[in-house]
Amino acid sequence: MLLSKRSEYGLRAVVQLASLGPNVYMQAKDLSSGKEKLPAKFLESVLLHLRNGGLLESRVGSKGGYRLARHPREITVGEIIRELEERLTRQEEPAAADQTPGQIACRILNRNLNLAIDGALNGMTLEELLNEVARTAERSQEMYYI
């Protein structure tokens, strides 16, 4: 499974907001022109969607912008992705009585894939993801060549 651009941009923006701390607001224009270089118009719609879903708070004004509504340890990656996607995994139709062995095999595989995707997304908080990002960035800076 690959993330859609909507989910990718949303996750990149949320990671950036989470790295700022709990009381810091960041405007959409600064999020789009910062390290991540995200398309401004599209990002604004993604941020509004996350705000309407209760994952972000916003404030108007010169010191306004967006921030996380909860601490990163209280937000799962699955919450973020599900808020941005109408449908994350395909829902199975009821099994027909006359299924072939191949159709049954596909149903079993689809069920297992859905469970694995749900487990991966629900099993990681935003805080855990940030820690993994920091470890990965640290390792990449330690590499050097002669």
C-alpha positions in Angstrom: 0.0 0.0 0.0 1.3 3.4 -0.9 0.0 6.6 0.7 -2.1 8.9 -1.5 -0.7 12.5 -1.9 -3.4 13.7 0.4 -2.3 11.4 3.2 1.4 11.9 2.5 1.1 15.7 2.6 -1.1 15.5 5.7 1.3 13.3 7.5 4.3 15.4 6.5 2.5 18.5 7.8 1.5 16.8 11.1 5.0 15.6 11.7 6.3 19.1 11.2 3.7 20.5 13.6 4.4 17.8 16.2 8.1 18.7 16.1 7.3 22.3 17.1 5.9 21.5 20.5 2.4 21.7 22.0 1.9 25.5 22.2 3.3 26.6 18.9 1.0 27.5 16.1 2.3 27.5 12.5 0.5 29.1 9.5 -0.3 27.0 6.5 1.9 29.2 4.3 4.9 28.5 6.5 4.2 24.8 6.6 4.0 24.7 2.8 7.2 26.8 2.2 9.2 25.2 5.1 11.3 22.1 5.0 8.6 19.9 3.4 7.9 22.2 0.4 4.2 21.2 0.1 1.7 22.7 -2.4 0.0 25.6 -0.5 -3.6 25.3 -1.8 -3.7 21.5 -1.5 -2.1 21.6 1.9 -4.7 24.2 3.1 -7.6 21.8 2.3 -5.7 18.9 4.0 -5.2 21.0 7.1 -8.9 22.0 7.2 -9.9 18.4 6.9 -7.6 17.5 9.8 -9.0 20.4 11.9 -12.6 19.4 11.2 -11.7 15.9 12.2 -10.4 17.1 15.6 -6.7 16.3 15.1 -5.7 19.9 14.7 -6.6 23.2 16.3 -6.5 26.5 14.5 -6.3 30.2 15.6 -6.7 33.3 13.5 -4.3 36.2 13.6 -0.7 37.1 13.2 0.3 34.5 15.9 -2.3 32.0 14.6 -2.1 29.0 12.4 -2.4 25.3 13.2 -1.2 23.0 16.0 -2.0 19.5 17.2 -5.2 19.2 19.2 -3.6 16.4 21.4 -0.2 15.3 22.4 1.6 13.2 19.8 1.5 10.1 22.1 -2.3 10.3 22.0 -2.6 10.3 18.2 -2.1 7.2 16.1 -0.9 7.3 12.6 -4.1 5.4 11.7 -6.2 8.3 13.0 -4.4 10.7 10.7 -4.6 8.5 7.6 -8.2 7.5 8.2 -9.2 11.2 8.6 -7.7 12.0 5.2 -8.9 8.9 3.3 -12.5 8.0 2.7 -11.6 4.3 2.6 -8.4 2.9 3.7 -8.9 -0.8 3.2 -11.4 -2.4 1.0 -14.4 -3.8 2.7 -15.4 -7.3 1.8 -18.8 -8.2 0.5 -20.6 -11.1 2.2 -19.2 -14.4 1.1 -21.4 -16.2 -1.5 -22.2 -19.8 -0.9 -20.9 -20.9 -4.2 -17.3 -19.5 -4.0 -14.5 -21.3 -5.8 -11.4 -22.2 -3.9 -9.5 -19.4 -5.7 -12.1 -16.9 -4.6 -11.9 -18.1 -1.0 -8.1 -17.8 -1.1 -8.4 -14.2 -2.3 -10.9 -13.4 0.4 -8.5 -14.9 3.1 -5.5 -12.9 1.7 -7.5 -9.7 1.5 -8.6 -10.1 5.1 -5.1 -10.7 6.3 -3.8 -7.7 4.3 -6.4 -5.5 5.9 -5.6 -6.7 9.3 -1.8 -6.1 8.7 -2.4 -2.6 7.4 -4.7 -1.7 10.3 -2.2 -3.1 12.8 0.7 -1.1 11.3 -1.3 2.1 11.3 -3.0 1.7 14.7 0.1 0.3 16.4 2.2 3.4 16.0 1.6 6.8 17.6 2.7 10.1 16.2 5.3 10.3 19.0 6.7 6.9 18.1 6.9 7.9 14.5 8.7 11.1 15.4 11.2 9.1 17.5 11.8 6.8 14.5 12.3 9.8 12.2 14.9 11.2 14.6 16.8 7.9 14.8 16.8 7.5 11.1 18.0 11.1 10.6 20.7 10.5 13.2 21.9 7.4 11.5 22.1 9.0 8.1 24.2 11.9 9.5 26.6 9.4 11.0 27.5 7.8 7.6 30.5 9.1 5.9 32.7 7.9 3.1 36.5 8.0 2.5 
